[in-house]
């Protein structure tokens, strides 16, 4: 059922994903295509905010920050998996894999490669702080508009 908390969660986590994309873009290699980085990340952020943080039970602000951090972690892992699968599908459509198992195993390699790109202090700080702030904003909206 749609609630104000779910809507605010979707918007705030989508905004946090947009900020993380801006921070991450400065650390990507020059040859790395941006492509659908923004659109996919924002969509996953909105969905994660709606279904994870927006659906969480209302509690204290400390628990809201923890829920926001959990939601940001789920969004990050989901986005990494989406980009890994997308890259695997692009390579598979070019016929560069020897078989389906090689394509499936490459998802994990791509996941690790994309994961290593976000392992820098500013990007991790944006993920952590964005998740905490978005979780607290969601909690505040949930208390205000019941």
N, C-alpha and C positions, 0 to 999 in steps of 0.2 A: 504494500500500500504506500503510495507516495506521501511523504511527510516533508515538512520544511527542513528538518535535519538532513534528510537524504539529499534534497536539492542543494542545500548549502555545502554538504560534503562533496557532492559531485563537482560543484563549481570550484570549491577551494582546492581540491586535489587536482583538478584539471589545471588550475592556475599554478599550483606547485610543480606539476609536471612540465608546464611551459617554462617556468623559471629554471628548472633543472636542465632542460634542453638548451637554454641560452648559455648556461654555465658550461655545459658539456661541449657545446660547439667550439668553444675556445681551446679545448684540449684534444680535439680529434685531429688525426693526421691530415695533412693537406690533400692527400689522394682519396681520403674517405668521403664518400658521397653522403650528403645530408638526406636526400631523398624524402622519405616519409617519416623522418624522425619526429617532427613536431606533431603531425596529425595522429600518428599511431600512439605516441606517448600521451598526448592530451586525451584521446579517446579511452585509453586504458586507465589513465588517472581518474577520469570521470566515472567510469564503470566501477573501479575499485573503491572510490569514495562513496558511491551510491550503495553498493552491496556490502562493503566491509565496515567502513566507519559509520555510515548513515544508519545501518541496521544494528549497530552496537547498542547495548542498553545504556541509558543515561546514568552517570555516576559522578565521581569527583573530577576535578580538572587534571589531577595527576593520572587518573585512569584514562582520561580523554587523551592526554599526551601519549600515553603508552599505546592506546588504540590507534592514534595517528601514526605513531612510529611503526606499528605492526602493518597498518594499511600501506604506508610508504614502502615498506619492505616487500609486501605482496605485489604492489604495483611495479616495483623495480624488477623483481624476478619475472613477472608476467611480461613486461616489456622486453627484457633480455631474451626470453623464450620466443616471443613473437618475432623479434628481429632475427634470431637464429633460424627459426623455421622458414621465415621469408627468404633469407639468404640461401638456405638449402634448396628451396623450391626454384629460385632463380638459376642456381647452378645445375639443378636437375633438368630444368627445361632446356638447357644448352647441351644436355647429354654428356656431361663430364664425369658422371659417376659410373663405376663398374657394375653396380647393382643396387638394389634397394637397401641392403644392410649398410653399405658404404655411405649412402645418403643419410640414413637414420643416425649412424654414428657421427656424421659430420655435424649434426645439430649440436652435439655436446662440445665439439671443438669450436664452433661458432659462438656458442653460449659463453665459453671460457674467454674467447677473444674479445667479445663485446663487453664481458664483465671486467676484463682487465683495463678497458678504456675508461671505465667510471671510477677506477681506483686511484683517485687523486683527492686531495683534501678539499678543494672548493666544491667539487661535485658531491662528495659524500656529505659535506656540511649542508649543502642545499637540499639533499634528500632528507637528511635527519631533521634539520630545522623546519623545512617545508612540511614534513609529516607531522611534527609536533604542533606547529602553529595551526595547520589545517584541522587537526584533531580537536584542538581547543576551540577553534571557531565553530566547528560542528557541534561540540558540546554546548557552547553558548547559545547557538541557534535552537538546539533541541530543548534547552531550558526555557528559552524565551517564547517559542511558538509551539505549544503542545497541541 
